[in-house]
C-alpha cells in the first residue's frame, strides 16, 4: 500500500495553506483588528473558528463522504448540480479570483506607478494580463503544484509575514483603541461573520478534487488512509492560518489610522508605514502579490478540473485559459465593485455550506433514510438565507423588524433555527416513511 512521506505530507499541508491564503486573509483580519481594538483577541477567535475551523470541518466532511459530489447528491439531484456550480462560480471567476487579481494590483503595483497611470484603467489592464499569464503557467501542470507551492510560494509568504511580526515586536506601537461597531457588544460573533469573507470554508469543500487527483498520481487508493491524510493536511493548514491571523489582527489593532477606515488594505498600509517607512510599501506589495498569486493558482486549478469533468468538450487546459480570461475581465471592473456584491452572495451560500458540513460530519448518526433530513434541513436554511439576502440587498432592510423576532438573527445566525426545524421535520418524515414501508413489507 502506497503512503506519503512526512516530507510530502508537510509540503501538501503548506500547499493547502497557499491555496487558501489570499487577499481576503490579509485585509479582513487587519480590518477586524483595527475595529475590534481592545476586543481583538475575542474577535479573532471567532474569525479563526469560521475560517480555519470551517475549512478543517469541510475537509473532513468531504473525506468522510468520499467526494463533494457524493455529499451534495444526498440532498437532491437538482441541488447537486446547482449548488456546486454556485460555489465554483463564487470562489472562481465570479468573485474570489477577480478580487484577488484586482487587490494584488491595488496593493502590489499601483502605489509604485506614476500618478497619471494610477488614474488610468490601462494600468490594471496590463497588470491583469501579466498576472493571469503567470497564474496559467503555474496551473497548467497540476501535478507540479506540490513542489511549486510547498517549496517556493508558501515559505516565501510565511517568511515575509514573520519578518513583519518580529519588527512589530521591537517597535513601540500605540496601545489598542476601544472597540467600535458591533465588535464592542458581540466581538466573537462578528469575528465569525467576518470569516465568511475569506471564502475558505467554501474553498475547502471544492478543493477535494485537487487532492483526489494527487492521491491518484501517488497511487493511494485506500479510503481510510485518504481521510487520515486529508485531516492532517487540514490541521497543518489551520495551524498556519491561525498563526497568521493572530499576527495580522495584532498588527491591525496596533495601526494608528486617522479618519474613517473602509477596508483592511488601508490598515495594513498604515502599519507597514509605521514599521518600515516608505520601504514598507514594497514589503506589503510582495506579501499581497504572493498571497493573491497563490490563491488564484489554486482556484483556477480546482475550477478547471471541475468544469472539465462537468463539460468535457473542453479540456482542462482550455478551461484554465477560459477561466483566466473571464477572471481578468471581471478584475478590470475594479475592487470596489467586486467587494460590493460579495457580502450578500456569501450570506446566502455560507449558511447552506455550514449546514451541509454539519450533516456530512454527523451522517452516521442520522436516521436510516437520510435524504428527507438532508433535503428539509438544507431547504429551510436556504429559504431563510435567500429571504435575508433579498431583504438586505433589494428591500433595504424593510422586513428586518420581522426577521429580528427569530432567535440569533441579530447576531447573524438566524438561519440556525430554521435548520433545526428542518432537521426535526426531516426526521419525522423519515420515521413516517419507514413505518409505512415496513407495514407494506409486512402485508406483502
C-alpha positions as CSV (number, residue, x, y, z in Angstrom):
1,X,0.0,0.0,0.0
2,X,1.5,3.3,-1.1
3,X,1.9,6.0,1.5
4,X,3.1,9.6,1.7
5,X,6.4,10.5,3.3
6,X,6.4,13.0,6.2
7,X,8.1,15.5,3.9
8,X,5.3,15.1,1.3
9,X,2.6,15.5,4.0
10,X,4.2,18.7,5.2
11,X,4.6,20.1,1.6
12,X,0.9,19.3,0.8
13,X,-0.2,20.9,4.0
14,X,1.8,24.0,3.0
15,X,0.2,23.8,-0.5
16,X,-3.3,23.8,1.0
17,X,-2.4,26.9,3.1
18,X,-1.2,28.7,0.0
19,X,-4.3,27.7,-1.9
20,X,-6.5,29.2,0.9
21,X,-4.4,32.2,2.0
22,X,-5.2,35.1,-0.4
23,X,-6.1,38.7,-0.4
24,X,-9.1,38.4,1.9
25,X,-7.0,36.5,4.5
26,X,-4.8,39.7,4.7
27,X,-7.3,42.5,4.6
28,X,-10.2,41.2,6.7
29,X,-8.3,40.2,9.9
30,X,-6.4,43.5,9.6
31,X,-9.7,45.4,9.5
32,X,-11.1,43.3,12.3
33,X,-8.1,44.1,14.5
34,X,-8.5,47.9,13.8
35,X,-12.2,47.9,14.5
36,X,-12.2,45.4,17.5
37,X,-9.3,47.3,19.3
38,X,-9.2,46.0,22.9
39,X,-11.6,43.2,22.0
40,X,-9.3,42.0,19.2
41,X,-8.5,38.6,20.7
42,X,-12.2,37.6,21.2
43,X,-12.9,38.8,17.7
44,X,-10.0,37.0,16.1
45,X,-11.0,33.7,17.8
46,X,-14.4,34.0,16.2
47,X,-12.7,34.7,12.9
48,X,-10.5,31.7,13.2
49,X,-13.4,29.4,14.0
50,X,-15.3,30.4,10.9
51,X,-12.3,30.4,8.7
52,X,-9.7,27.8,9.7
53,X,-12.2,25.8,11.7
54,X,-14.8,25.6,8.9
55,X,-12.0,24.8,6.4
56,X,-11.0,21.8,8.5
57,X,-14.6,20.7,9.1
58,X,-15.3,21.0,5.4
59,X,-12.2,18.9,4.5
60,X,-13.2,16.2,7.0
61,X,-16.8,16.2,5.8
62,X,-15.7,15.7,2.2
63,X,-13.2,13.0,3.3
64,X,-16.0,11.1,5.2
65,X,-18.4,11.4,2.2
66,X,-15.8,10.4,-0.4
67,X,-16.3,13.4,-2.7
68,X,-18.2,16.7,-2.6
69,X,-20.4,15.3,-5.4
70,X,-21.4,12.4,-3.1
71,X,-22.3,14.9,-0.3
72,X,-24.5,17.2,-2.3
73,X,-26.3,14.3,-4.0
74,X,-27.7,13.3,-0.6
75,X,-29.9,16.4,-0.8
76,X,-31.4,16.3,-4.3
77,X,-30.1,15.7,-7.9
78,X,-31.0,19.3,-8.8
79,X,-29.3,20.7,-5.8
80,X,-26.3,18.5,-6.5
81,X,-25.9,20.3,-9.8
82,X,-26.8,23.9,-8.9
83,X,-25.1,24.3,-5.5
84,X,-21.6,23.2,-6.5
85,X,-21.9,25.4,-9.6
86,X,-22.8,28.4,-7.4
87,X,-19.8,27.7,-5.2
88,X,-17.4,27.3,-8.1
89,X,-18.6,30.5,-9.7
90,X,-18.4,32.4,-6.4
91,X,-14.9,31.3,-5.4
92,X,-13.9,31.2,-9.0
93,X,-14.3,33.6,-11.9
94,X,-17.3,35.4,-10.5
95,X,-15.8,36.8,-7.3
96,X,-12.8,35.4,-5.5
97,X,-10.3,35.2,-8.4
98,X,-11.0,38.7,-9.8
99,X,-11.0,40.1,-6.3
100,X,-7.5,38.6,-5.7
101,X,-6.2,39.8,-9.1
102,X,-7.6,43.3,-8.5
103,X,-6.3,43.6,-5.0
104,X,-2.8,42.4,-6.0
105,X,-2.7,45.3,-8.4
106,X,-4.1,47.9,-5.9
107,X,-1.6,46.9,-3.2
108,X,1.3,45.4,-5.0
109,X,1.8,47.6,-8.1
110,X,-0.4,50.7,-8.2
111,X,1.5,52.6,-5.4
112,X,4.6,52.5,-7.5
113,X,3.1,53.8,-10.7
114,X,3.1,57.4,-11.8
115,X,0.0,59.4,-10.8
116,X,-1.1,59.6,-14.5
117,X,-1.1,55.8,-14.9
118,X,-2.7,55.2,-11.4
119,X,-5.9,57.0,-12.6
120,X,-6.0,55.2,-15.9
121,X,-7.7,51.8,-16.5
122,X,-4.7,50.7,-18.7
123,X,-2.5,50.1,-15.7
124,X,-4.9,47.5,-14.3
125,X,-5.5,46.0,-17.7
126,X,-1.8,45.5,-18.4
127,X,-1.2,44.1,-14.9
128,X,-4.1,41.6,-15.1
129,X,-2.7,40.3,-18.4
130,X,0.7,39.6,-16.9
131,X,-0.8,38.3,-13.6
132,X,-3.2,35.8,-15.1
133,X,-0.5,34.7,-17.6
134,X,1.7,33.7,-14.5
135,X,-1.4,32.1,-12.9
136,X,-1.9,30.0,-16.0
137,X,1.7,28.9,-16.2
138,X,1.5,27.5,-12.6
139,X,-1.9,26.0,-13.1
140,X,-1.3,24.2,-16.4
141,X,0.6,21.4,-14.6
142,X,-1.5,20.4,-11.5
143,X,0.9,17.5,-10.8
144,X,3.7,20.0,-10.1
145,X,1.7,22.1,-7.6
146,X,3.1,20.4,-4.5
147,X,6.7,21.4,-5.4
148,X,5.8,24.9,-6.6
149,X,3.6,25.7,-3.6
150,X,5.4,23.8,-0.9
151,X,8.9,24.8,-1.8
152,X,8.5,28.3,-3.3
153,X,5.3,30.2,-2.6
154,X,4.3,29.2,1.0
155,X,7.8,29.5,2.6
156,X,8.3,32.9,0.9
157,X,4.9,34.2,2.1
158,X,5.4,32.9,5.7
159,X,8.9,34.4,5.9
160,X,7.6,37.8,4.9
161,X,4.8,37.7,7.5
162,X,7.1,36.6,10.3
163,X,9.6,39.4,9.4
164,X,6.9,41.9,9.8
165,X,5.8,40.4,13.1
166,X,9.3,40.4,14.5
167,X,9.7,44.0,13.5
168,X,6.4,44.9,15.3
169,X,7.6,43.2,18.5
170,X,10.6,45.5,18.6
171,X,8.7,48.7,17.7
172,X,7.0,50.9,20.2
173,X,3.4,50.8,18.8
174,X,0.4,52.6,20.2
175,X,-2.0,50.9,22.6
176,X,-5.1,49.3,21.3
177,X,-8.1,51.6,21.0
178,X,-11.6,51.0,22.3
179,X,-13.7,48.6,20.1
180,X,-16.0,50.1,17.5
181,X,-19.1,48.9,15.6
182,X,-20.5,45.5,16.6
183,X,-17.1,44.4,17.9
184,X,-18.0,46.3,21.1
185,X,-21.0,44.2,22.0
186,X,-20.5,40.9,20.1
187,X,-16.8,40.6,19.2
188,X,-16.8,36.8,18.8
189,X,-20.0,36.5,16.6
190,X,-18.9,39.5,14.5
191,X,-15.5,37.9,14.0
192,X,-17.2,34.7,13.0
193,X,-19.3,36.5,10.3
194,X,-16.1,38.3,9.1
195,X,-14.6,34.9,8.5
196,X,-17.1,34.3,5.7
197,X,-15.4,37.0,3.6
198,X,-12.2,34.9,3.1
199,X,-14.3,32.1,1.5
200,X,-12.0,29.4,2.9
201,X,-14.9,27.3,4.2
202,X,-16.3,27.2,0.6
203,X,-12.9,26.5,-0.9
204,X,-12.3,23.6,1.5
205,X,-15.5,21.9,0.1
206,X,-14.3,22.1,-3.5
207,X,-10.5,21.7,-3.2
208,X,-11.1,18.0,-2.6
209,X,-11.0,17.4,-6.3
210,X,-7.4,18.6,-6.3
211,X,-6.4,16.2,-3.6
212,X,-8.2,13.3,-5.2
213,X,-6.1,13.8,-8.3
214,X,-2.9,14.0,-6.0
215,X,-3.9,10.6,-4.5
216,X,-4.4,9.1,-7.9
217,X,-1.0,10.3,-9.1
218,X,0.6,8.9,-5.9
219,X,-1.5,5.6,-6.3
220,X,-3.0,6.0,-2.8
221,X,-6.4,4.2,-3.1
222,X,-7.2,3.2,0.5
223,X,-10.1,5.5,1.6
224,X,-9.3,5.4,5.3
225,X,-5.8,6.5,4.6
226,X,-7.1,9.3,2.3
227,X,-9.3,10.5,5.1
228,X,-6.4,10.5,7.5
229,X,-4.2,12.4,5.2
230,X,-6.9,15.0,4.4
231,X,-7.4,15.6,8.1
232,X,-3.7,16.0,8.7
233,X,-3.4,18.4,5.7
234,X,-6.3,20.4,7.1
235,X,-4.8,20.6,10.6
236,X,-1.4,21.8,9.2
237,X,-3.2,24.4,7.1
238,X,-5.4,25.5,10.1
239,X,-2.3,25.9,12.3
240,X,-0.6,28.1,9.8
241,X,-3.7,30.2,9.2
242,X,-4.2,30.7,13.0
243,X,-0.7,31.9,13.4
244,X,-1.1,34.4,10.6
245,X,-4.5,35.7,11.8
246,X,-3.2,36.4,15.3
247,X,-0.2,38.3,13.8
248,X,-2.3,40.3,11.2
249,X,-5.1,41.1,13.7
250,X,-2.5,42.3,16.2
251,X,-0.9,44.5,13.6
252,X,-4.3,45.8,12.6
253,X,-5.1,46.7,16.2
254,X,-1.8,48.4,16.6
255,X,-2.2,50.6,13.5
256,X,-2.7,54.3,14.2
257,X,-5.2,55.1,11.4
258,X,-6.7,58.6,11.2
259,X,-10.2,59.1,9.8
260,X,-12.7,56.5,8.6
261,X,-11.4,53.1,7.8
262,X,-13.2,51.4,4.9
263,X,-11.1,48.2,4.5
264,X,-8.1,46.3,5.8
265,X,-5.8,47.4,2.9
266,X,-5.7,50.9,4.4
267,X,-4.9,49.4,7.8
268,X,-2.1,47.3,6.5
269,X,-0.6,50.2,4.5
270,X,-0.6,52.3,7.6
271,X,1.0,49.8,9.9
272,X,3.7,48.9,7.3
273,X,4.4,52.6,7.0
274,X,4.8,52.8,10.8
275,X,7.1,49.8,10.9
276,X,9.3,50.2,7.8
277,X,8.7,53.7,6.5
278,X,8.4,54.0,2.7
279,X,10.0,50.6,2.2
280,X,7.0,49.1,4.0
281,X,5.0,49.6,0.8
282,X,7.4,47.3,-1.0
283,X,7.2,44.6,1.6
284,X,3.4,44.8,1.7
285,X,3.3,44.7,-2.1
286,X,5.4,41.5,-2.1
287,X,3.1,39.9,0.6
288,X,-0.1,40.8,-1.4
289,X,1.4,39.6,-4.7
290,X,2.4,36.2,-3.3
291,X,-0.8,35.7,-1.4
292,X,-3.0,36.6,-4.4
293,X,-1.0,34.6,-6.8
294,X,-1.1,31.5,-4.6
295,X,-4.8,31.6,-4.1
296,X,-5.6,32.3,-7.8
297,X,-3.5,29.3,-8.9
298,X,-5.3,27.0,-6.5
299,X,-8.7,28.3,-7.5
300,X,-8.1,28.2,-11.3
301,X,-6.7,24.6,-10.9
302,X,-9.7,23.4,-8.9
303,X,-12.3,25.2,-11.1
304,X,-10.8,24.0,-14.3
305,X,-10.7,20.4,-13.1
306,X,-14.4,20.7,-12.0
307,X,-15.7,22.3,-15.2
308,X,-13.7,19.9,-17.4
309,X,-15.4,17.0,-15.6
310,X,-18.9,18.5,-16.0
311,X,-18.4,19.8,-19.5
312,X,-15.7,17.5,-21.0
313,X,-15.9,19.0,-24.5
314,X,-13.3,21.5,-23.3
315,X,-10.1,20.1,-21.9
316,X,-8.6,21.1,-18.5
317,X,-6.1,23.4,-20.3
318,X,-8.9,25.0,-22.3
319,X,-10.9,25.6,-19.2
320,X,-7.9,27.1,-17.4
321,X,-7.4,29.6,-20.2
322,X,-11.1,30.5,-20.3
323,X,-11.2,31.0,-16.5
324,X,-8.1,33.2,-16.6
325,X,-9.6,35.3,-19.4
326,X,-13.0,35.7,-17.6
327,X,-11.4,36.4,-14.2
328,X,-9.1,39.0,-15.8
329,X,-12.0,40.7,-17.4
330,X,-14.1,40.9,-14.2
331,X,-11.0,42.1,-12.3
332,X,-10.9,45.1,-14.5
333,X,-14.3,46.2,-13.2
334,X,-12.4,47.3,-10.1
335,X,-12.0,46.2,-6.5
336,X,-14.8,48.4,-5.0
337,X,-17.4,46.9,-7.4
338,X,-16.3,43.3,-6.7
339,X,-16.4,43.8,-2.9
340,X,-19.9,45.4,-3.1
341,X,-21.5,42.1,-4.4
342,X,-19.6,39.7,-2.2
343,X,-21.4,40.2,1.2
344,X,-25.0,39.3,0.0
345,X,-23.7,36.3,-2.1
346,X,-21.7,34.9,0.8
347,X,-24.6,35.5,3.2
348,X,-26.7,33.2,1.0
349,X,-24.1,30.5,0.3
350,X,-22.3,30.2,3.6
351,X,-25.2,29.0,5.9
352,X,-26.0,26.3,3.4
353,X,-22.4,25.2,3.3
354,X,-22.1,25.1,7.0
355,X,-25.3,23.1,7.3
356,X,-24.0,20.7,4.7
357,X,-20.7,20.3,6.6
358,X,-22.6,19.5,9.9
359,X,-24.8,17.0,8.1
360,X,-21.8,15.4,6.5
361,X,-19.9,15.1,9.7
362,X,-22.9,13.6,11.6
363,X,-24.0,11.4,8.7
364,X,-23.6,8.2,10.6
365,X,-25.8,9.3,13.4
366,X,-28.7,10.4,11.2
367,X,-31.8,8.2,10.6
368,X,-31.5,5.2,8.2
369,X,-33.2,7.1,5.3
370,X,-31.2,10.3,5.4
371,X,-32.4,12.1,2.2
372,X,-35.5,13.7,3.9
373,X,-33.3,15.0,6.7
374,X,-30.8,16.5,4.2
375,X,-33.5,17.9,1.9
376,X,-35.6,19.5,4.6
377,X,-32.7,21.0,6.6
378,X,-31.0,22.4,3.5
379,X,-34.3,23.7,2.1
380,X,-35.3,25.7,5.1
381,X,-31.8,27.1,5.7
382,X,-31.5,28.1,2.0
383,X,-35.0,29.6,2.0
384,X,-34.2,31.7,5.1
385,X,-30.8,32.8,3.8
386,X,-32.4,33.8,0.5
387,X,-35.0,35.9,2.3
388,X,-32.3,37.6,4.3
389,X,-30.3,38.3,1.2
390,X,-33.3,39.8,-0.6
391,X,-34.1,41.9,2.5
392,X,-30.6,43.4,2.7
393,X,-30.0,43.8,-1.0
394,X,-33.3,44.7,-2.6
395,X,-35.7,45.7,0.2
396,X,-33.1,47.8,2.0
397,X,-33.9,46.1,5.4
398,X,-37.7,46.8,5.3
399,X,-38.5,43.4,6.9
400,X,-35.6,43.4,9.3
401,X,-38.1,44.0,12.2
402,X,-40.0,40.8,11.3
403,X,-36.8,38.8,10.9
404,X,-35.4,40.1,14.3
405,X,-38.1,38.0,16.1
406,X,-36.2,34.9,15.2
407,X,-33.6,34.0,17.9
408,X,-29.9,34.7,17.0
409,X,-30.9,36.8,14.0
410,X,-29.4,40.0,15.5
411,X,-26.1,38.1,15.9
412,X,-26.2,37.0,12.2
413,X,-27.2,33.4,12.8
414,X,-31.0,33.5,12.2
415,X,-30.6,30.5,9.9
416,X,-29.8,28.2,12.8
417,X,-33.4,27.9,14.0
418,X,-34.8,27.1,10.5
419,X,-32.1,24.5,10.3
420,X,-33.2,22.8,13.5
421,X,-36.8,22.9,12.3
422,X,-35.8,21.3,9.0
423,X,-33.8,18.6,10.8
424,X,-36.8,17.8,13.0
425,X,-39.3,17.7,10.1
426,X,-36.9,15.6,8.0
427,X,-36.5,13.1,10.9
428,X,-40.3,12.9,11.3
429,X,-40.8,12.4,7.6
430,X,-38.2,9.6,7.6
431,X,-39.9,7.8,10.6
432,X,-43.3,8.0,8.9
433,X,-42.0,6.8,5.6
434,X,-40.0,4.0,7.3
435,X,-43.2,2.8,9.2
436,X,-45.3,2.9,6.0
437,X,-42.7,0.9,4.1
438,X,-42.4,-1.6,6.9
439,X,-46.2,-2.0,7.0
440,X,-46.2,-2.6,3.3
441,X,-43.5,-5.2,3.5
442,X,-45.3,-7.0,6.4
443,X,-48.6,-7.0,4.4
444,X,-46.9,-8.4,1.4
